[in-house]
Amino acid sequence: MSLNSAMSLNSALYVGRVWHHRFRPKQHTFSYGVFWMLLDLDEIDGLAARLRLFSRNRFNLYSFGDADYGDRSGRPLRAQVEETLASAGIAFDHGAIRLLTMPRILGYAFNPISTYFCYGRDGSLHATIYEVHNTFGEIHSYVAPAGSDAVPLRQSARKAFHVSPFMELSMRYAFKVEPPERRVALAIDGYDDDGRLIATSLSGARRDISDATLLRLLASHPLLTLKVTAAIHWHALRLLMKRVRWQPHPEPPDTPISLGTALPHHSRGSARS
């Protein structure tokens, strides 16, 4: 793929880090390197045709599986996203939808969170959808309007979905987002009745998608998606060793989405808290 064709794409790679800090009842912090693909849903087939190392719905070094997302039926994701926005009462004029996610690597994928950025035809961001996967095979999405063009974007939602067996459902999330341009950043703080319980963030710098870059990332981030799953279980073991209370798994929510709200803009600082 030529440089000119790469530069014309909305899709890209973002290389950076994930950071997590728990404040109570025991302090616990970790960070690791990661990369994501930003996939314009209308460009995925074109990318698969241009790249030797990336495919859609078939095995490759890197691949994208439609059935890994949404209702996991494999039906077109654009239609599912537009239905989700409509059910949330968010006006959408069929502009670009771009998904920040980790691809399948050698056939294996696990994404704790994937983010859809939903744009209007005029290029303005209308809404975000945070699709959360837990290690129990369940999926839930938080959808919220953008509210304004201010950066970072701020949103909030009540926690409705069981993710960690070390946290209760009685929490709310505060999202702070820098939409993907030269960099992307997302911070999610979790609050309970006693204040901030957790702080998490991801951030990355943009790179153009090419076979050469994908090959280099395989060397610098070997078996990334498998390592993410392994890290989740390793840190769960460490929390058990710190005697953090194990929470029983509640029933999943009755609906596959929860509605969030846009918050007033306060600062132009980084999305990392």
Helices and strands as residue ranges (DSSP letters): H 3-7, E 12-22, E 28-40, H 44-50, E 54-56, E 62-64, G 66-68, H 77-87, E 97-101, E 104-105, E 113-119, E 125-133, E 139-145, E 153-158, E 172-178, E 183-192, E 195-207, H 211-220, H 224-241, E 257-259, E 261-262
